[in-house]
Amino acid sequence: MIFAFAEADRPLLQARENLMLAKGMIEAGKVQDARIELKAASDSLAEYSKMGVGEHRANQARVLREEINAVSKEVGKNPSGVEQKITGLWDKIVNWF
């Protein structure tokens, strides 16, 4: 099976990777590193929304960024809950493809 992605998908792929890295950092107890990865995911979605993806997709990216930013504030307080939220965010991005 061969998967092909448009250049516009690159920021989504990066955001997805950053979310999984953030989850790994939380599992390792590296709170600050998790926040860095969550910010990178948020930044990738900001980039995505500027790529002419249409108003609907840009709005989806904005909402997802807000969710990621909210989760970032929870890091260190409830690790298992944050991990579940990150998995849910990851699922949202995967479903865009």
Biopython code that builds the backbone (N, CA, C, O; Angstrom):
import numpy as np
from Bio.PDB.StructureBuilder import StructureBuilder

atoms = [
    (1, "MET", "N", (0.839, -1.162, 0.000)),
    (1, "MET", "CA", (0.000, 0.000, 0.000)),
    (1, "MET", "C", (0.891, 1.233, 0.000)),
    (1, "MET", "O", (1.859, 1.310, 0.756)),
    (2, "ILE", "N", (0.561, 2.186, -0.844)),
    (2, "ILE", "CA", (1.330, 3.419, -0.951)),
    (2, "ILE", "C", (0.452, 4.574, -0.506)),
    (2, "ILE", "O", (-0.697, 4.703, -0.929)),
    (3, "PHE", "N", (1.014, 5.409, 0.352)),
    (3, "PHE", "CA", (0.316, 6.599, 0.803)),
    (3, "PHE", "C", (0.968, 7.811, 0.172)),
    (3, "PHE", "O", (2.194, 7.914, 0.125)),
    (4, "ALA", "N", (0.152, 8.720, -0.309)),
    (4, "ALA", "CA", (0.667, 9.963, -0.865)),
    (4, "ALA", "C", (0.009, 11.128, -0.128)),
    (4, "ALA", "O", (-1.191, 11.110, 0.143)),
    (5, "PHE", "N", (0.795, 12.111, 0.181)),
    (5, "PHE", "CA", (0.286, 13.270, 0.892)),
    (5, "PHE", "C", (0.626, 14.526, 0.104)),
    (5, "PHE", "O", (1.692, 14.633, -0.503)),
    (6, "ALA", "N", (-0.293, 15.460, 0.127)),
    (6, "ALA", "CA", (-0.049, 16.757, -0.498)),
    (6, "ALA", "C", (0.863, 17.569, 0.407)),
    (6, "ALA", "O", (0.962, 17.308, 1.606)),
    (7, "GLU", "N", (1.519, 18.546, -0.174)),
    (7, "GLU", "CA", (2.402, 19.421, 0.611)),
    (7, "GLU", "C", (1.622, 20.097, 1.734)),
    (7, "GLU", "O", (2.176, 20.355, 2.803)),
    (8, "ALA", "N", (0.351, 20.385, 1.505)),
    (8, "ALA", "CA", (-0.476, 21.022, 2.537)),
    (8, "ALA", "C", (-0.652, 20.121, 3.755)),
    (8, "ALA", "O", (-0.967, 20.604, 4.843)),
    (9, "ASP", "N", (-0.452, 18.816, 3.579)),
    (9, "ASP", "CA", (-0.596, 17.875, 4.698)),
    (9, "ASP", "C", (0.634, 17.838, 5.604)),
    (9, "ASP", "O", (0.563, 17.335, 6.725)),
    (10, "ARG", "N", (1.757, 18.366, 5.126)),
    (10, "ARG", "CA", (2.997, 18.301, 5.903)),
    (10, "ARG", "C", (2.843, 18.863, 7.315)),
    (10, "ARG", "O", (3.295, 18.218, 8.261)),
    (11, "PRO", "N", (2.224, 20.037, 7.507)),
    (11, "PRO", "CA", (2.058, 20.535, 8.874)),
    (11, "PRO", "C", (1.173, 19.625, 9.740)),
    (11, "PRO", "O", (1.381, 19.519, 10.948)),
    (12, "LEU", "N", (0.191, 18.975, 9.116)),
    (12, "LEU", "CA", (-0.643, 18.038, 9.873)),
    (12, "LEU", "C", (0.169, 16.835, 10.330)),
    (12, "LEU", "O", (0.035, 16.370, 11.462)),
    (13, "LEU", "N", (1.001, 16.348, 9.443)),
    (13, "LEU", "CA", (1.865, 15.221, 9.804)),
    (13, "LEU", "C", (2.822, 15.615, 10.930)),
    (13, "LEU", "O", (3.070, 14.832, 11.847)),
    (14, "GLN", "N", (3.353, 16.830, 10.849)),
    (14, "GLN", "CA", (4.259, 17.316, 11.888)),
    (14, "GLN", "C", (3.523, 17.469, 13.216)),
    (14, "GLN", "O", (4.044, 17.089, 14.264)),
    (15, "ALA", "N", (2.314, 18.024, 13.173)),
    (15, "ALA", "CA", (1.530, 18.188, 14.402)),
    (15, "ALA", "C", (1.235, 16.836, 15.027)),
    (15, "ALA", "O", (1.319, 16.677, 16.245)),
    (16, "ARG", "N", (0.894, 15.874, 14.202)),
    (16, "ARG", "CA", (0.610, 14.523, 14.700)),
    (16, "ARG", "C", (1.843, 13.930, 15.370)),
    (16, "ARG", "O", (1.744, 13.329, 16.440)),
    (17, "GLU", "N", (2.999, 14.099, 14.745)),
    (17, "GLU", "CA", (4.245, 13.588, 15.323)),
    (17, "GLU", "C", (4.555, 14.290, 16.653)),
    (17, "GLU", "O", (4.957, 13.641, 17.620)),
    (18, "ASN", "N", (4.369, 15.612, 16.698)),
    (18, "ASN", "CA", (4.630, 16.355, 17.934)),
    (18, "ASN", "C", (3.705, 15.901, 19.062)),
    (18, "ASN", "O", (4.124, 15.842, 20.218)),
    (19, "LEU", "N", (2.463, 15.582, 18.740)),
    (19, "LEU", "CA", (1.538, 15.105, 19.777)),
    (19, "LEU", "C", (2.021, 13.777, 20.364)),
    (19, "LEU", "O", (1.965, 13.580, 21.578)),
    (20, "MET", "N", (2.489, 12.875, 19.516)),
    (20, "MET", "CA", (2.971, 11.593, 20.030)),
    (20, "MET", "C", (4.255, 11.774, 20.836)),
    (20, "MET", "O", (4.476, 11.081, 21.829)),
    (21, "LEU", "N", (5.090, 12.697, 20.406)),
    (21, "LEU", "CA", (6.306, 12.988, 21.177)),
    (21, "LEU", "C", (5.929, 13.577, 22.539)),
    (21, "LEU", "O", (6.544, 13.245, 23.553)),
    (22, "ALA", "N", (4.929, 14.442, 22.559)),
    (22, "ALA", "CA", (4.471, 15.024, 23.829)),
    (22, "ALA", "C", (3.962, 13.935, 24.754)),
    (22, "ALA", "O", (4.255, 13.945, 25.950)),
    (23, "LYS", "N", (3.217, 13.013, 24.221)),
    (23, "LYS", "CA", (2.694, 11.910, 25.033)),
    (23, "LYS", "C", (3.848, 11.091, 25.630)),
    (23, "LYS", "O", (3.810, 10.708, 26.799)),
    (24, "GLY", "N", (4.866, 10.833, 24.815)),
    (24, "GLY", "CA", (6.039, 10.111, 25.303)),
    (24, "GLY", "C", (6.775, 10.871, 26.396)),
    (24, "GLY", "O", (7.270, 10.272, 27.351)),
    (25, "MET", "N", (6.846, 12.180, 26.256)),
    (25, "MET", "CA", (7.510, 12.998, 27.274)),
    (25, "MET", "C", (6.733, 12.962, 28.592)),
    (25, "MET", "O", (7.329, 12.928, 29.669)),
    (26, "ILE", "N", (5.423, 12.971, 28.503)),
    (26, "ILE", "CA", (4.607, 12.885, 29.716)),
    (26, "ILE", "C", (4.833, 11.545, 30.397)),
    (26, "ILE", "O", (4.984, 11.479, 31.617)),
    (27, "GLU", "N", (4.855, 10.487, 29.614)),
    (27, "GLU", "CA", (5.101, 9.148, 30.169)),
    (27, "GLU", "C", (6.461, 9.081, 30.852)),
    (27, "GLU", "O", (6.636, 8.355, 31.831)),
    (28, "ALA", "N", (7.425, 9.842, 30.332)),
    (28, "ALA", "CA", (8.777, 9.857, 30.897)),
    (28, "ALA", "C", (8.924, 10.873, 32.031)),
    (28, "ALA", "O", (9.996, 10.997, 32.625)),
    (29, "GLY", "N", (7.841, 11.601, 32.329)),
    (29, "GLY", "CA", (7.893, 12.594, 33.394)),
    (29, "GLY", "C", (8.598, 13.883, 33.015)),
    (29, "GLY", "O", (9.012, 14.648, 33.886)),
    (30, "LYS", "N", (8.736, 14.126, 31.725)),
    (30, "LYS", "CA", (9.427, 15.324, 31.245)),
    (30, "LYS", "C", (8.393, 16.387, 30.862)),
    (30, "LYS", "O", (8.066, 16.575, 29.690)),
    (31, "VAL", "N", (7.900, 17.063, 31.877)),
    (31, "VAL", "CA", (6.805, 18.017, 31.717)),
    (31, "VAL", "C", (7.165, 19.135, 30.752)),
    (31, "VAL", "O", (6.399, 19.424, 29.833)),
    (32, "GLN", "N", (8.308, 19.764, 30.942)),
    (32, "GLN", "CA", (8.688, 20.897, 30.091)),
    (32, "GLN", "C", (8.856, 20.462, 28.641)),
    (32, "GLN", "O", (8.447, 21.178, 27.727)),
    (33, "ASP", "N", (9.453, 19.296, 28.425)),
    (33, "ASP", "CA", (9.617, 18.797, 27.055)),
    (33, "ASP", "C", (8.256, 18.513, 26.419)),
    (33, "ASP", "O", (8.070, 18.743, 25.224)),
    (34, "ALA", "N", (7.316, 18.018, 27.205)),
    (34, "ALA", "CA", (5.969, 17.777, 26.692)),
    (34, "ALA", "C", (5.323, 19.088, 26.248)),
    (34, "ALA", "O", (4.686, 19.148, 25.197)),
    (35, "ARG", "N", (5.489, 20.118, 27.039)),
    (35, "ARG", "CA", (4.931, 21.432, 26.675)),
    (35, "ARG", "C", (5.558, 21.965, 25.381)),
    (35, "ARG", "O", (4.873, 22.570, 24.557)),
    (36, "ILE", "N", (6.842, 21.740, 25.214)),
    (36, "ILE", "CA", (7.532, 22.178, 23.995)),
    (36, "ILE", "C", (6.940, 21.468, 22.777)),
    (36, "ILE", "O", (6.694, 22.096, 21.748)),
    (37, "GLU", "N", (6.714, 20.171, 22.896)),
    (37, "GLU", "CA", (6.146, 19.407, 21.783)),
    (37, "GLU", "C", (4.707, 19.836, 21.496)),
    (37, "GLU", "O", (4.301, 19.903, 20.336)),
    (38, "LEU", "N", (3.939, 20.125, 22.539)),
    (38, "LEU", "CA", (2.573, 20.593, 22.335)),
    (38, "LEU", "C", (2.560, 21.951, 21.637)),
    (38, "LEU", "O", (1.715, 22.200, 20.777)),
    (39, "LYS", "N", (3.481, 22.816, 22.001)),
    (39, "LYS", "CA", (3.574, 24.119, 21.328)),
    (39, "LYS", "C", (3.943, 23.925, 19.867)),
    (39, "LYS", "O", (3.405, 24.609, 18.996)),
    (40, "ALA", "N", (4.848, 23.009, 19.591)),
    (40, "ALA", "CA", (5.237, 22.734, 18.205)),
    (40, "ALA", "C", (4.043, 22.210, 17.407)),
    (40, "ALA", "O", (3.870, 22.569, 16.242)),
    (41, "ALA", "N", (3.225, 21.368, 18.025)),
    (41, "ALA", "CA", (2.020, 20.867, 17.353)),
    (41, "ALA", "C", (1.074, 22.018, 17.052)),
    (41, "ALA", "O", (0.520, 22.104, 15.956)),
    (42, "SER", "N", (0.892, 22.891, 18.015)),
    (42, "SER", "CA", (0.033, 24.058, 17.838)),
    (42, "SER", "C", (0.561, 24.955, 16.725)),
    (42, "SER", "O", (-0.211, 25.433, 15.895)),
    (43, "ASP", "N", (1.849, 25.181, 16.704)),
    (43, "ASP", "CA", (2.467, 26.016, 15.670)),
    (43, "ASP", "C", (2.301, 25.397, 14.279)),
    (43, "ASP", "O", (2.087, 26.113, 13.301)),
    (44, "SER", "N", (2.398, 24.083, 14.193)),
    (44, "SER", "CA", (2.218, 23.403, 12.904)),
    (44, "SER", "C", (0.790, 23.585, 12.391)),
    (44, "SER", "O", (0.569, 23.755, 11.192)),
    (45, "LEU", "N", (-0.169, 23.546, 13.305)),
    (45, "LEU", "CA", (-1.557, 23.760, 12.896)),
    (45, "LEU", "C", (-1.787, 25.207, 12.460)),
    (45, "LEU", "O", (-2.590, 25.465, 11.564)),
    (46, "ALA", "N", (-1.089, 26.144, 13.087)),
    (46, "ALA", "CA", (-1.174, 27.540, 12.653)),
    (46, "ALA", "C", (-0.635, 27.671, 11.233)),
    (46, "ALA", "O", (-1.215, 28.368, 10.400)),
    (47, "GLU", "N", (0.466, 27.002, 10.969)),
    (47, "GLU", "CA", (1.047, 27.006, 9.622)),
    (47, "GLU", "C", (0.062, 26.401, 8.621)),
    (47, "GLU", "O", (-0.136, 26.935, 7.530)),
    (48, "TYR", "N", (-0.543, 25.295, 9.000)),
    (48, "TYR", "CA", (-1.510, 24.617, 8.137)),
    (48, "TYR", "C", (-2.661, 25.548, 7.757)),
    (48, "TYR", "O", (-3.064, 25.605, 6.595)),
    (49, "SER", "N", (-3.181, 26.268, 8.732)),
    (49, "SER", "CA", (-4.336, 27.124, 8.467)),
    (49, "SER", "C", (-4.007, 28.288, 7.532)),
    (49, "SER", "O", (-4.910, 28.885, 6.945)),
    (50, "LYS", "N", (-2.728, 28.612, 7.393)),
    (50, "LYS", "CA", (-2.300, 29.706, 6.508)),
    (50, "LYS", "C", (-1.988, 29.240, 5.084)),
    (50, "LYS", "O", (-1.599, 30.043, 4.237)),
    (51, "MET", "N", (-2.160, 27.946, 4.824)),
    (51, "MET", "CA", (-1.748, 27.389, 3.534)),
    (51, "MET", "C", (-2.872, 27.370, 2.496)),
    (51, "MET", "O", (-2.767, 26.666, 1.492)),
    (52, "GLY", "N", (-3.926, 28.119, 2.719)),
    (52, "GLY", "CA", (-5.015, 28.145, 1.752)),
    (52, "GLY", "C", (-5.807, 26.855, 1.720)),
    (52, "GLY", "O", (-6.173, 26.368, 0.650)),
    (53, "VAL", "N", (-6.074, 26.298, 2.897)),
    (53, "VAL", "CA", (-6.766, 25.017, 2.993)),
    (53, "VAL", "C", (-8.285, 25.172, 3.032)),
    (53, "VAL", "O", (-9.011, 24.181, 3.112)),
    (54, "GLY", "N", (-8.748, 26.378, 2.977)),
    (54, "GLY", "CA", (-10.181, 26.634, 3.025)),
    (54, "GLY", "C", (-10.612, 27.050, 4.418)),
    (54, "GLY", "O", (-9.964, 26.733, 5.416)),
    (55, "GLU", "N", (-11.711, 27.762, 4.457)),
    (55, "GLU", "CA", (-12.186, 28.313, 5.727)),
    (55, "GLU", "C", (-12.560, 27.225, 6.732)),
    (55, "GLU", "O", (-12.255, 27.343, 7.919)),
    (56, "HIS", "N", (-13.217, 26.173, 6.263)),
    (56, "HIS", "CA", (-13.635, 25.103, 7.178)),
    (56, "HIS", "C", (-12.431, 24.435, 7.837)),
    (56, "HIS", "O", (-12.399, 24.268, 9.056)),
    (57, "ARG", "N", (-11.445, 24.055, 7.029)),
    (57, "ARG", "CA", (-10.240, 23.406, 7.574)),
    (57, "ARG", "C", (-9.452, 24.359, 8.466)),
    (57, "ARG", "O", (-8.917, 23.945, 9.495)),
    (58, "ALA", "N", (-9.378, 25.609, 8.085)),
    (58, "ALA", "CA", (-8.657, 26.592, 8.902)),
    (58, "ALA", "C", (-9.341, 26.743, 10.262)),
    (58, "ALA", "O", (-8.669, 26.865, 11.287)),
    (59, "ASN", "N", (-10.666, 26.736, 10.271)),
    (59, "ASN", "CA", (-11.395, 26.807, 11.538)),
    (59, "ASN", "C", (-11.179, 25.559, 12.380)),
    (59, "ASN", "O", (-11.027, 25.651, 13.598)),
    (60, "GLN", "N", (-11.165, 24.390, 11.741)),
    (60, "GLN", "CA", (-10.886, 23.152, 12.463)),
    (60, "GLN", "C", (-9.502, 23.220, 13.112)),
    (60, "GLN", "O", (-9.323, 22.826, 14.264)),
    (61, "ALA", "N", (-8.540, 23.721, 12.360)),
    (61, "ALA", "CA", (-7.173, 23.834, 12.879)),
    (61, "ALA", "C", (-7.127, 24.808, 14.054)),
    (61, "ALA", "O", (-6.425, 24.561, 15.035)),
    (62, "ARG", "N", (-7.860, 25.899, 13.964)),
    (62, "ARG", "CA", (-7.897, 26.884, 15.053)),
    (62, "ARG", "C", (-8.478, 26.262, 16.317)),
    (62, "ARG", "O", (-7.929, 26.438, 17.405)),
    (63, "VAL", "N", (-9.580, 25.539, 16.181)),
    (63, "VAL", "CA", (-10.203, 24.887, 17.340)),
    (63, "VAL", "C", (-9.257, 23.860, 17.942)),
    (63, "VAL", "O", (-9.119, 23.778, 19.163)),
    (64, "LEU", "N", (-8.610, 23.083, 17.096)),
    (64, "LEU", "CA", (-7.673, 22.076, 17.584)),
    (64, "LEU", "C", (-6.484, 22.723, 18.286)),
    (64, "LEU", "O", (-6.003, 22.207, 19.295)),
    (65, "ARG", "N", (-6.009, 23.850, 17.759)),
    (65, "ARG", "CA", (-4.917, 24.584, 18.429)),
    (65, "ARG", "C", (-5.345, 25.022, 19.822)),
    (65, "ARG", "O", (-4.576, 24.905, 20.776)),
    (66, "GLU", "N", (-6.563, 25.523, 19.941)),
    (66, "GLU", "CA", (-7.065, 25.946, 21.247)),
    (66, "GLU", "C", (-7.113, 24.765, 22.218)),
    (66, "GLU", "O", (-6.778, 24.911, 23.393)),
    (67, "GLU", "N", (-7.527, 23.603, 21.726)),
    (67, "GLU", "CA", (-7.565, 22.403, 22.564)),
    (67, "GLU", "C", (-6.161, 21.998, 22.997)),
    (67, "GLU", "O", (-5.939, 21.659, 24.160)),
    (68, "ILE", "N", (-5.223, 22.032, 22.071)),
    (68, "ILE", "CA", (-3.830, 21.682, 22.391)),
    (68, "ILE", "C", (-3.274, 22.650, 23.421)),
    (68, "ILE", "O", (-2.620, 22.230, 24.375)),
    (69, "ASN", "N", (-3.525, 23.933, 23.243)),
    (69, "ASN", "CA", (-3.024, 24.932, 24.185)),
    (69, "ASN", "C", (-3.627, 24.727, 25.576)),
    (69, "ASN", "O", (-2.943, 24.923, 26.581)),
    (70, "ALA", "N", (-4.895, 24.337, 25.641)),
    (70, "ALA", "CA", (-5.533, 24.063, 26.930)),
    (70, "ALA", "C", (-4.915, 22.830, 27.589)),
    (70, "ALA", "O", (-4.682, 22.818, 28.798)),
    (71, "VAL", "N", (-4.655, 21.803, 26.797)),
    (71, "VAL", "CA", (-4.027, 20.583, 27.335)),
    (71, "VAL", "C", (-2.627, 20.902, 27.842)),
    (71, "VAL", "O", (-2.198, 20.363, 28.862)),
    (72, "SER", "N", (-1.924, 21.761, 27.147)),
    (72, "SER", "CA", (-0.570, 22.127, 27.558)),
    (72, "SER", "C", (-0.560, 22.711, 28.970)),
    (72, "SER", "O", (0.384, 22.493, 29.729)),
    (73, "LYS", "N", (-1.593, 23.440, 29.313)),
    (73, "LYS", "CA", (-1.685, 24.032, 30.649)),
    (73, "LYS", "C", (-1.946, 22.982, 31.727)),
    (73, "LYS", "O", (-1.691, 23.221, 32.907)),
    (74, "GLU", "N", (-2.453, 21.821, 31.319)),
    (74, "GLU", "CA", (-2.758, 20.745, 32.263)),
    (74, "GLU", "C", (-1.577, 19.803, 32.507)),
    (74, "GLU", "O", (-1.590, 19.014, 33.452)),
    (75, "VAL", "N", (-0.562, 19.891, 31.654)),
    (75, "VAL", "CA", (0.591, 18.991, 31.765)),
    (75, "VAL", "C", (1.218, 19.144, 33.151)),
    (75, "VAL", "O", (1.461, 20.259, 33.614)),
    (76, "GLY", "N", (1.470, 18.039, 33.788)),
    (76, "GLY", "CA", (2.066, 18.048, 35.119)),
    (76, "GLY", "C", (1.037, 17.928, 36.227)),
    (76, "GLY", "O", (1.390, 17.632, 37.368)),
    (77, "LYS", "N", (-0.231, 18.154, 35.909)),
    (77, "LYS", "CA", (-1.274, 18.090, 36.924)),
    (77, "LYS", "C", (-1.977, 16.738, 36.943)),
    (77, "LYS", "O", (-2.274, 16.207, 38.014)),
    (78, "ASN", "N", (-2.242, 16.183, 35.773)),
    (78, "ASN", "CA", (-2.978, 14.930, 35.658)),
    (78, "ASN", "C", (-2.423, 14.149, 34.470)),
    (78, "ASN", "O", (-3.034, 14.140, 33.401)),
    (79, "PRO", "N", (-1.277, 13.496, 34.641)),
    (79, "PRO", "CA", (-0.607, 12.857, 33.504)),
    (79, "PRO", "C", (-1.472, 11.873, 32.715)),
    (79, "PRO", "O", (-1.472, 11.914, 31.485)),
    (80, "SER", "N", (-2.197, 11.003, 33.385)),
    (80, "SER", "CA", (-2.978, 10.015, 32.632)),
    (80, "SER", "C", (-4.119, 10.682, 31.876)),
    (80, "SER", "O", (-4.437, 10.282, 30.756)),
    (81, "GLY", "N", (-4.737, 11.693, 32.476)),
    (81, "GLY", "CA", (-5.792, 12.420, 31.785)),
    (81, "GLY", "C", (-5.267, 13.179, 30.588)),
    (81, "GLY", "O", (-5.920, 13.239, 29.547)),
    (82, "VAL", "N", (-4.086, 13.761, 30.734)),
    (82, "VAL", "CA", (-3.467, 14.502, 29.630)),
    (82, "VAL", "C", (-3.097, 13.547, 28.502)),
    (82, "VAL", "O", (-3.286, 13.872, 27.330)),
    (83, "GLU", "N", (-2.579, 12.391, 28.836)),
    (83, "GLU", "CA", (-2.234, 11.406, 27.809)),
    (83, "GLU", "C", (-3.463, 11.022, 27.003)),
    (83, "GLU", "O", (-3.393, 10.919, 25.779)),
    (84, "GLN", "N", (-4.577, 10.811, 27.668)),
    (84, "GLN", "CA", (-5.826, 10.465, 26.971)),
    (84, "GLN", "C", (-6.273, 11.610, 26.073)),
    (84, "GLN", "O", (-6.715, 11.377, 24.948)),
    (85, "LYS", "N", (-6.164, 12.827, 26.551)),
    (85, "LYS", "CA", (-6.551, 13.984, 25.737)),
    (85, "LYS", "C", (-5.659, 14.117, 24.513)),
    (85, "LYS", "O", (-6.138, 14.430, 23.423)),
    (86, "ILE", "N", (-4.367, 13.881, 24.688)),
    (86, "ILE", "CA", (-3.446, 13.961, 23.548)),
    (86, "ILE", "C", (-3.792, 12.893, 22.517)),
    (86, "ILE", "O", (-3.760, 13.157, 21.315)),
    (87, "THR", "N", (-4.119, 11.699, 22.977)),
    (87, "THR", "CA", (-4.526, 10.640, 22.052)),
    (87, "THR", "C", (-5.769, 11.059, 21.276)),
    (87, "THR", "O", (-5.867, 10.802, 20.076)),
    (88, "GLY", "N", (-6.714, 11.700, 21.949)),
    (88, "GLY", "CA", (-7.912, 12.189, 21.275)),
    (88, "GLY", "C", (-7.603, 13.255, 20.240)),
    (88, "GLY", "O", (-8.204, 13.278, 19.166)),
    (89, "LEU", "N", (-6.668, 14.136, 20.561)),
    (89, "LEU", "CA", (-6.255, 15.170, 19.606)),
    (89, "LEU", "C", (-5.578, 14.537, 18.398)),
    (89, "LEU", "O", (-5.819, 14.935, 17.259)),
    (90, "TRP", "N", (-4.732, 13.553, 18.658)),
    (90, "TRP", "CA", (-4.046, 12.830, 17.588)),
    (90, "TRP", "C", (-5.079, 12.187, 16.666)),
    (90, "TRP", "O", (-4.958, 12.254, 15.443)),
    (91, "ASP", "N", (-6.100, 11.560, 17.267)),
    (91, "ASP", "CA", (-7.153, 10.922, 16.474)),
    (91, "ASP", "C", (-7.864, 11.924, 15.569)),
    (91, "ASP", "O", (-8.198, 11.605, 14.428)),
    (92, "LYS", "N", (-8.092, 13.126, 16.071)),
    (92, "LYS", "CA", (-8.753, 14.152, 15.258)),
    (92, "LYS", "C", (-7.929, 14.474, 14.016)),
    (92, "LYS", "O", (-8.472, 14.601, 12.919)),
    (93, "ILE", "N", (-6.625, 14.605, 14.192)),
    (93, "ILE", "CA", (-5.774, 14.904, 13.041)),
    (93, "ILE", "C", (-5.768, 13.734, 12.058)),
    (93, "ILE", "O", (-5.862, 13.941, 10.848)),
    (94, "VAL", "N", (-5.659, 12.529, 12.562)),
    (94, "VAL", "CA", (-5.645, 11.347, 11.696)),
    (94, "VAL", "C", (-6.923, 11.277, 10.866)),
    (94, "VAL", "O", (-6.884, 10.898, 9.696)),
    (95, "ASN", "N", (-8.036, 11.636, 11.457)),
    (95, "ASN", "CA", (-9.319, 11.576, 10.746)),
    (95, "ASN", "C", (-9.449, 12.633, 9.653)),
    (95, "ASN", "O", (-10.366, 12.552, 8.835)),
    (96, "TRP", "N", (-8.559, 13.619, 9.616)),
    (96, "TRP", "CA", (-8.598, 14.611, 8.556)),
    (96, "TRP", "C", (-8.104, 14.056, 7.233)),
    (96, "TRP", "O", (-8.437, 14.592, 6.176)),
    (97, "PHE", "N", (-7.314, 12.986, 7.274)),
    (97, "PHE", "CA", (-6.756, 12.425, 6.044)),
    (97, "PHE", "C", (-7.773, 11.555, 5.338)),
    (97, "PHE", "O", (-7.480, 10.996, 4.281)),
]
sb = StructureBuilder()
sb.init_structure("model")
sb.init_model(0)
sb.init_chain("A")
sb.init_seg("    ")
for serial, (resi, resn, name, xyz) in enumerate(atoms, 1):
    if name == "N":
        sb.init_residue(resn, " ", resi, " ")
    sb.init_atom(name, np.array(xyz, "f"), 0.0, 1.0, " ", f" {name:<3s}", serial, name[0])
structure = sb.get_structure()
